[in-house]
Structures are given as C-alpha cells and as structure tokens.
Amino acid sequence: KVRPWGYEHWRNRVHLVVGPFGCGKTVTALRMGLALKDEKPNSRIAIVNADCERGHGRLILKHYCELLDIEYHEARNSKEMRDVLISCKDADRIMVDLPGLASNETLPEVLGRLGLTGKASMHLVLAPHYAPQHLRGLLTAYSADRCSSIIWTKLDEGFSFGALINAASACKLPVSAISFASGLTNSLLPA
C-alpha cells in the first residue's frame, strides 16, 4: 500500500520521524517540511530536534531550517517538548526528529521521556542497506505497529529492493515517500 506524503493524505499536525541512527531521519524531516512548503508556499512548518545530544547534526539542521524558512526548535524532555508544541500552535505542520534508539531503550520509553504520547503520525525511516533479518529486528524495535508509514531513504545506494516490499508487507504499513540522492530539493517523492 501507499499513502503519499502531503497535506491531502496526512492531516495530523504533528509528525514524528523515527528510525535507526544513520538512516537519514534528519534529512528526511527537512525534505518532508520542504515538500509541504512546495505544496503550500505560505505554510508555517516547524521542525523539532529531539536528538539534541549530537552537536554536528544540530548545527546542520538549524542552518538548513534558517535557509528554508522552516522554524527550528529543540526539546530534550517532556517539559521542553510541551513548551515547543505550545509555541508552535499556529504551525500548519510540525516534524519531530527523534533520536535513534540506544541498545538499552525502547521507542515507548523515548516517546514517554519526550511526552509524545498523544495523537501524532509516526513515520519509520529505513534505508535499503539492511539485510532482511536486520529489517525485521528494526520493525520490532521501532514498534512498527504504532507507526503510520514507512519512508525509504538512500534508494540510490541500494542494489536490491525486494526487502523494501517485504518489510512494508510484513508490518502492513503504507509507504508514504521515497528519497534518493544527497540534495534536499527534488529528492523526496510521495509514494
């Protein structure tokens, strides 16, 4: 199944971007926001960096948000997340870039720590590099049953794509977008 990324098919204001480290979550959140701005140029988009511990990623994300006219915010805990969501009450859409899971934590724990237990669409970002067994483990670790869609990244780096279909089929999630190439523009396509 597919459910194309955009305003028409995704009406929730808050969208959580989850997935393992290195799969392209941060760039995907930017691309998602940019796609919405392309669709409706006057829309107010905000990105919340909930992965505040890594300095390099923070600076890049903040810089690109400034260049793309996307609001940038940070939230390390539930109080900060609540304050950010209140300050973004007039935003059309809010993307929350969540950290990858450490080996000793679960997605529900991370969501609880950030106070993200309410209604939000959660998009699982995956890359085609993973072996089928690894993909199955990631679907379990990232509570795919709570997710709303899968976004496949780095397709230009993949050589085999059967696992993409198998993973989506196994967890019964629609694919909402695919991305490829290193640039931000014209590199995320609705499924």
Secondary structure, 3 states (H helix, E strand, C coil): CECCCCCCCCCCCEEEEECCCCCCHHHHHHHHHHHHHHHCCCCCEEEEECCCCCHHHHHHHHHHHHHHCCEEEECCCHHHHHHHHHHCCCCCEEEEECCCCCCCCCHHHHHHHCCCCCCCEEEEEECCCCCHHHHHHHHHHCCHHHCCEEEECCHHHCCCCHHHHHHHHHHCCCEEEEECCCCCCCCEEEC
